[in-house]
Amino acid sequence: DRSCTTIRQLQKLYDLLIVDKMSKALALDGKRKSGQPVRTELVQTVQVLSNILKSSLGPVGLDKMLVDDIGDIIVTNDGATILNRLEVEHPAAKMLVDLSKLQDDEVGDGTTSVVLLASELLKRANHIAQHKIHPTNIIAGYKLAARESVKFIKENMTIKTASLGPDAIMNIARTSMSSKILSSDIDHFAKICTEAVMSVKTVNDLGDYVYPVKAISVLKQHGKSSSESTLVDGFALNCTRSSQAMPTAVQNAKIALLDFDLRVTKLKLGIQIIVSDPKELEAIRRREVDVTKERILKIIAAGANVILTTKGIDDVCMKYMVEAGVIGVRRCKKDDLKRIAKATGGTILVSLASIEQDGEETFDASNLGTAAAVVEERFADDECLIVKGGLKHTQSSIILRGANSFMLDEMERSMNDALQAVKRTLESTAVCPGGGAVETALAIYLENFAHTLGSREQQAIAEFAEALLVVPKQLSINAALDAVDLVAKLRVAHHQAQSDPSQKDKGLQWTGLDLNNGVIRNSVEAGCLEPSMSKVKSIQFATEAAISILRIDDVIRLNAKEEPEQDHH
């Protein structure tokens, strides 16, 4: 054995010398690493990211505190947020950050589990690559396993929401929120989330029902407890009237949306006017005031009774609005104006200059948005403007209450994840059991499937099956439970469900983890549900990311070029 070890060590030294000589022969201005050491380095890098995230998985996962270079703090357990805030430099780690962002964009939930799965797939691929199985065989096996997994989920692990009754959508929201800060008052928030998504239901050009989450605005208001959070019908704007003399409510609102200043016009920097008579100077000042006055009067004359602008409104201009009984609102967010424009059918104007009239300033009534009412309502110590009724596209607003900004930010992230999960479920009308049920069922199925293959891909598929169990294992560990015992019970239940068709009537195929009581249970009956799209996408994305990193067998790091110092003499 010692002689064999010595021979292997000599072989490695010889390989390194050959590689070093080749690098010098090729005149590479840098370092080159190839073969198995490269794969091991990439896997170890990915494992570091995975180890940061894994303790935040599941309903009893822990939070992470991220402090940036200027001292700003974020407390969260959202996988995508954690990875986005980390300043990652290694290329392989960046691929994992992109992976979680892709999952967040496509599905909105499951960002932590997709990174854990990709990391585990890479770790196991590296293990069998060290036993002389070529990466090409591993990649082929992983692709086949991913295809079979997606097919199995769609055929055996998917349930139509229509067969589960009206509570199915609420249960999707509850499952998404169970691992977040909103879990303390989960029923209240699940109801808000479900009603908000249902309220923005529309039909697209193809005749399909769609639920645009962008039509739901989420406002954060300090004060009171989180249970005081409410759902408001209409678009809530986190702004107030510019003057207390303006009306608090306007019926049959005609809304002007402006992206320019309504303050006294000032001459731009760099413009010089030589004045010979002091009276002319006074005339210039009067004209500066009159320019803005004319603009406001043109907008009011077109029928506007609500004016929203992204810039400022000064006291002189407010006077004309108050006299006309118009609500004027300044410093609105551009994104909010875009949403209001879409909802009310209005147009955002960056100036009043008209092309048709050779640049003369005009305001056409067709640019106004319409709504049944614009009302200022008070929530605790703050006021909000709400655009209600008569909207071309239905809008809803969720007003979140909380003790501090950290809590409110995390509540907003949690609510966005739940909104996306509910949206995906309503659009796909398909759900699957949570609590590690899908991953365990796939592990049993792929193990049996691997035994039917007589090629080298067999071992890769068997490792893929084992990698899937990282999700139920980590869920158990985070809940301070015996992972080995619980996963073993899960495997038994799913093996019985797949080997004996009569067991399906007992619902064994829906068996998942109950982390609060440390037992296994029927996840569907317990209401632990997830969008089936989330599981399908996470397996596809994790496999693609693992394969992309597994393909790399050579890393060339070029040395930084030193720029010659310039002689300033």
Secondary structure, DSSP 8 states (H G I E B T S, - for coil): -HHHHHHHHHHHHHHHHHHHHHHHHTT-SEEEEESHHHHHHHHHHHHHHHHHHGGG-STT---EEEE-TT--EEEE--HHHHHHHS---SHHHHHHHHHHHHHHHHTSS-HHHHHHHHHHHHHHHHHHHTTT--HHHHHHHHHHHHHHHHHHHHHHS-EEGGGG-THHHHHHHHHHHTTSGGGGGHHHHHHHHHHHHHHT-EE-TTS-EE--GGGEEEEEEESS-GGG-EEEESEEES---S-TTS-SEEEEEEEEEE-S-BS-----TT-----SSHHHHHHHHHHHHHHHHHHHHHHHHTT-SEEEESS-B-HHHHHHHHHHT-EEE-S--HHHHHHHHHHHT--EES--B-TTTTT-B---GGG-EEEEEEEEEEETTEEEEEEESS-SS--EEEEEEESSHHHHHHHHHHHHHHHHHHHHHHHH-EEEETTTHHHHHHHHHHHHHHTT--STHHHHHHHHHHHHTHHHHHHHHHTTS-HHHHHHHHHHHHHHHHH-GGGGGGTGGGEEEETTTTEEEETTTTT-EEEHHHHHHHHHHHHHHHHHHHT--EEEEE-----------
